[in-house]
Amino acid sequence: MVRRFFADAPDFKLDFDALVEARREADEDVSVVVREVIAAVRRDGDDALRAYTWKWDRHDLDQTGWTIGRDVCERVFRDLDPDLRMALELAARRIATYHERQLPTDSDYVDGAGVRLGARWRAVESAGIYVPGGRATYPSSVLMNAIPAAVAGVSRVVMATPMPDGIANPLVLAAAYLAGIDEVRPIGGAQAVAALAYGTGSIPRVDVITGPGNAWVAEAKRQVYGVVGIDMVAGPSEIVVLADGANDADCIAADLLSQAEHDPTSQSILITNDRAFADHVAAAVEVQLGTLATSAVARSSWEAHGAIIVVPALDDAIPLIDALAPEHLQIATPRPRHLFDRVAHAGSVFLGQHTPEAIGDYIAGPNHVLPTGRRARFASGLSVLDFMKRTSVIELDERALRELGRAAVTLAEAEGLPAHAASVGRRLEWNSRSYNRS
């Protein structure tokens, strides 16, 4: 039975705080294992990849191959069912169009002191895209990670994906072809992240690693951060649906289950101002759980981590949403923007009764790689900027140096850094001598 909370109950704050702070990550302490895997890949390179792939994915890289060629990916793409192929193409176009609008522009100006300032944006040279291949495989994740890299202008994008028993997922390969990936590596887990970060004899290192994965992959990304850039350390999926009684209970139930079916540690929360509607949704969830092919996973998630919260008024939900800082937020109300304007923390927001979160997973355009575990308080979803870096540019002439130099010397001396002060001060003296001679 799913947990229910009533905002007007005397113990609500205590119960809600416990819900917010509850950890949903995997129970296993994976950090030690991941550290050992990374150390082995750094030490033994391809030999470690070969051994780990045989151990966990049950195939020999020397026999199945270290790379899946683009010609193979193209053949799989051409062989797709036409409707599926067209759906992937539509998704790819929409994702590309949305992310093209994120491209930053360089700046170049002269300020009032005569200093020329600016910023230059450039793509990283190489990026690694991790795509899961265990509990489920997601061609949509290929598009969501690789297309922003391509839009940013990354020249080398390599995809790592596990291939259990030596069998590649055709949809993942098809999506790799569509996204323009030339290098597909049939390697998964923490060992793939380590190979992308540090490089091996067969796999050159990359500059940035993005993409979802299990607890071992997430921990590996956390441990290699600083050697490479990463998008985020992602945890279990989550959704908060804010809905009033004018919604269809079956639709809202399906929205909640769309996240619950991801993983037993996923979380789905309904917030409503209508107690009768809460009952209808809970009943609809039970009915749909009886028909879902993913019912075992979804039920485990719903019963362990799901919740229904009843508030006196929809406005009362705003501080609860901000405390949860959910990965996905649906506002299924007649005036969703009125409420959305007051929400501070959410990874991606879906407004109105006709905007299910699943649209964002596939076809809307914005990225579905989003911050989880309340990280939407300080983090954003994957974007073109994750594959780019900004270089600031400063240029002074003699007049500008005279304008700013003395203050810089003063600050350097105050910080006890005489060489800093001399670096500026000697130029001021040199400029002064040159000025007097002229």
CORSUL-V705754 format. One record per helix or strand of 2 or more residues. SS is the DSSP state (a for helix, b for strand). FROM is the first residue (numbers start at 1). TO is the last residue. If there is no record, write none. Layout:
# CORSUL-V705754
SS & FROM & TO
SS & FROM & TO
This chain:
# CORSUL-V705754
b & 3 & 6
a & 12 & 21
a & 31 & 44
a & 46 & 57
a & 61 & 64
a & 70 & 78
a & 82 & 100
b & 107 & 110
b & 116 & 123
b & 126 & 131
a & 139 & 152
b & 156 & 161
a & 164 & 166
a & 170 & 178
b & 183 & 185
a & 189 & 198
b & 208 & 210
a & 215 & 224
b & 228 & 230
b & 238 & 243
a & 249 & 260
b & 267 & 272
a & 275 & 289
a & 295 & 305
b & 307 & 310
a & 314 & 324
b & 328 & 332
a & 336 & 340
b & 348 & 351
a & 357 & 362
a & 375 & 377
a & 384 & 387
b & 388 & 395
a & 398 & 414
a & 418 & 437
